[in-house]
Amino acid sequence: MKRRKKPRLFKVLLMLLMLLIVASCIIIYLIQPVKNNLTAPADGSKTIGQYFKSKAPESVRLDRENKLVSLSYSMTEIELTEILLSSLSNSEVKEVGSRFTITGMSVDVGDGVITVCAGIRIFYGISSQVILKFLPQLDDGTIVLTLLDSKLGRLPLPKDFIMNMAASSKPDKLMVSEDRKSLLLINALDRLIKIKSLSLSENTISFEGTISLEALKNPAILLDLKLINSLKELVK
């Protein structure tokens, strides 16, 4: 008696099913989180504007010739993480419909770049991370964050997707450049302070800005920027 041969269609379907299972396993592996110990969102965190209004400058220098006061500030990775989380929680990107929810974040500063890792929950509770690398530069007082690389876990993510998401979410003080390649941090310190320099060291980002002496005649601004004690020392 001749052995019955399995239909060719069944073999093809079985092979396609196996390929689909293997491809799904690879994709799940690629989008899995790659970093541990992210900072979870918390109530009461400050946006970048609120942060600088709550912190006195680290150094103050008087430029009598140009009638300016130079102010220096710095932020650690932990402070940057909390500020970014707060900015996102005040925007529309924290939870976008049922697509994803931000569950945590970390910011790493080093080698001239800023790396942001955002933990997200997608597709019926699957955990992943969006990892973004930015090159920070200064352009006439505006901090320009050029997106160098974007990934979902280990999987490359289109940069246009990130920029479109940023444009629609409108996080605090951030705008998308016209060419959709950079994020622009507008009035990072304060609308009256023009940033003159920006530098990155291991775990820290530092700023130096100037404000006019004319603006400091307003007592409310002195209080807002925590400058009263610093200026007393300068004029002694």
Buried (B, 14 or more C-beta within 10 A) or exposed (E): EEEEEEEEEEEEEEEEEEEEEEEEEEEEEBBBBEBEEBBEBEEEBBBBBBBBBEBBBEEBBBEEEEEBBBBBBBBEBEBBBBBBBBBBBBBEBBEBEEEBBBBBBBBBBEEEBBBBBBBBBBEEEEBBBBBBBBBBEBEEBBBBBBBBBBBBBEEEBEBEEBBEBBBEBBBBBBBBBEEBBBBBBEBBBBEBBBBBEBEBEEBBBBBBBBBBBEBBEEEEBBEBBBBEEBBEEEEE
